[in-house]
Amino acid sequence: MTMLRLFLAALLLSSATAFAAPADKPLTAFETLSLARKQLGDAVGANFLSMRCENAKLRPRYWWIRFFDESLFLKVRAVQMIGPEMVRNVEPGNIFDGGDRRYVIRPEELKYDSEKCIRFIEKCARESGIPLHALNVLLEKPHEGEVSPIWTFDWYDEKDSRLGTMKISATTGKVVEIVDLKIRSPRYQDASRKSLGGNIEDTFLEIGADMEEFFTGERTVNKPSEDADAAAKDATPAK
């Protein structure tokens, strides 16, 4: 009897640990997407459109994910994932929320997961003294023919007041837009929409290069211009 009690106690403990794991360590966006795809099957799961999470306390614990589904009237299926579990699987009733195959995101376009981007965002907020408390997160191709899917992170403080927005390419890891955020670091402050001046393309190129270095430890984006500058310095002055 004693051995049986010990066995049952160990079984209950292991079960409790298994159920506690998702809450202790939230899944990333791509981990959640992978689980949703498996549960839906290839016919629908391969046609990923977008995913979002609102009021995420920096580490999202649930996601709404949309897939293009040819079999449905509005051509879109929406599922809600809480950790590894699919708790809702519905066809949206809003005609303006219909699916379009032109906005499907291919697996090879997804290279920068939510966790990598959030770690960078935390660094920016900390260095700039911005009271970041929560995020609204969206991943989608915002325009037809968009080359890469875009992460949109809306920043909020403890009082649920919106602080601003940062957009990052999920394919390249480059910051493509910063709105209203007063980033103090000189390498980011010029990316504010209100203060952009001069050559905008050069500004975003520099921001992108820094993101790449943060994520990968390498800096390749603006090497051609650096090489060109070096060549110009070494060139023989014209007479």
Residue pairs with C-beta under 8 A, 6 or more apart in sequence:
22 61
22 83
22 84
23 61
23 83
26 59
26 60
26 61
26 83
27 35
27 83
27 84
28 113
28 114
28 115
29 51
29 60
29 63
29 113
29 114
29 137
29 139
30 110
30 113
30 114
31 113
32 51
32 63
32 65
32 81
32 83
32 84
33 48
33 51
33 63
33 65
33 110
35 81
35 84
35 86
36 45
36 65
36 79
36 81
36 86
37 45
37 46
37 48
38 45
39 45
39 79
39 86
40 67
40 77
40 79
40 89
44 67
44 68
44 69
44 77
45 67
47 67
47 68
47 69
47 99
47 101
47 104
48 65
48 66
48 67
48 104
48 105
49 66
49 67
49 68
49 76
49 99
49 100
49 103
49 104
49 105
49 140
50 65
50 66
50 103
50 105
50 138
50 139
50 140
50 141
51 63
51 64
51 65
51 66
51 138
51 139
51 140
52 63
52 64
52 136
52 137
52 138
52 139
53 60
53 62
53 63
53 64
53 135
53 136
53 137
54 136
54 137
55 134
55 136
55 156
55 160
56 134
56 135
56 136
56 137
57 133
57 134
58 118
58 122
58 132
58 133
58 134
58 135
59 118
60 114
60 135
60 137
61 82
61 83
62 80
62 81
62 82
62 83
63 80
63 81
64 78
64 79
64 80
65 78
65 79
65 80
65 81
66 76
66 77
66 78
66 92
66 99
67 76
67 77
67 78
67 79
67 99
68 75
68 76
68 77
68 99
68 100
68 101
68 103
68 104
69 75
69 76
69 77
69 91
69 99
72 91
72 99
73 91
74 91
74 92
74 95
74 97
74 98
74 99
75 98
75 99
75 100
75 101
76 91
76 92
76 97
76 98
76 99
77 89
77 90
77 91
77 99
78 88
78 89
78 90
78 91
78 92
79 86
79 88
79 89
79 90
80 86
80 87
80 88
81 87
92 98
100 144
102 144
102 145
103 140
103 141
103 144
103 146
105 139
105 140
105 141
105 149
109 148
109 149
109 170
109 171
110 149
110 170
110 171
111 170
111 171
111 172
111 173
112 151
112 168
112 169
112 170
112 171
112 172
112 173
112 215
114 137
114 139
114 151
116 173
116 215
117 151
117 153
117 168
117 173
118 135
118 153
120 168
120 211
120 214
120 215
121 132
121 135
121 153
121 155
121 166
122 132
123 214
124 130
124 166
124 181
124 183
124 185
124 188
125 131
125 132
125 155
127 183
127 184
127 185
128 181
128 182
128 183
128 184
128 185
128 188
129 184
130 155
130 163
130 181
130 182
130 183
131 157
131 158
131 163
132 155
132 156
132 157
132 163
133 156
133 157
133 158
134 156
134 160
135 153
135 154
135 155
135 156
136 152
136 153
136 154
136 156
137 151
137 152
137 153
137 154
138 151
138 152
139 149
139 150
139 151
139 152
139 170
140 149
140 150
140 152
141 148
141 149
141 150
142 150
142 152
147 171
148 169
148 170
148 171
148 172
149 169
149 170
149 171
150 167
150 168
150 169
150 170
150 176
151 167
151 168
151 169
151 170
152 165
152 167
153 165
153 166
153 167
153 168
154 162
154 164
154 165
155 162
155 163
155 164
155 165
155 166
155 181
156 162
156 163
157 163
162 180
163 180
163 181
164 178
164 179
164 180
164 181
164 182
165 177
165 178
165 179
165 180
165 181
166 175
166 177
166 178
166 179
166 181
167 175
167 176
167 177
167 178
168 174
168 175
168 176
168 211
169 176
172 208
172 212
173 208
173 211
173 212
173 215
173 216
174 204
174 207
174 208
174 211
174 212
174 221
175 188
175 191
175 204
175 207
175 208
175 211
176 204
176 208
177 191
177 193
178 188
178 191
178 192
178 193
178 207
179 192
179 193
180 192
180 193
180 194
181 192
182 189
182 192
183 189
183 191
183 192
187 206
187 207
187 210
188 207
188 210
189 195
190 196
190 197
190 203
191 203
191 204
191 207
196 203
205 221
205 222
205 225
206 222
208 221
208 222
209 219
209 220
209 221
209 222
210 219
212 218
212 219
212 220
212 221
213 219
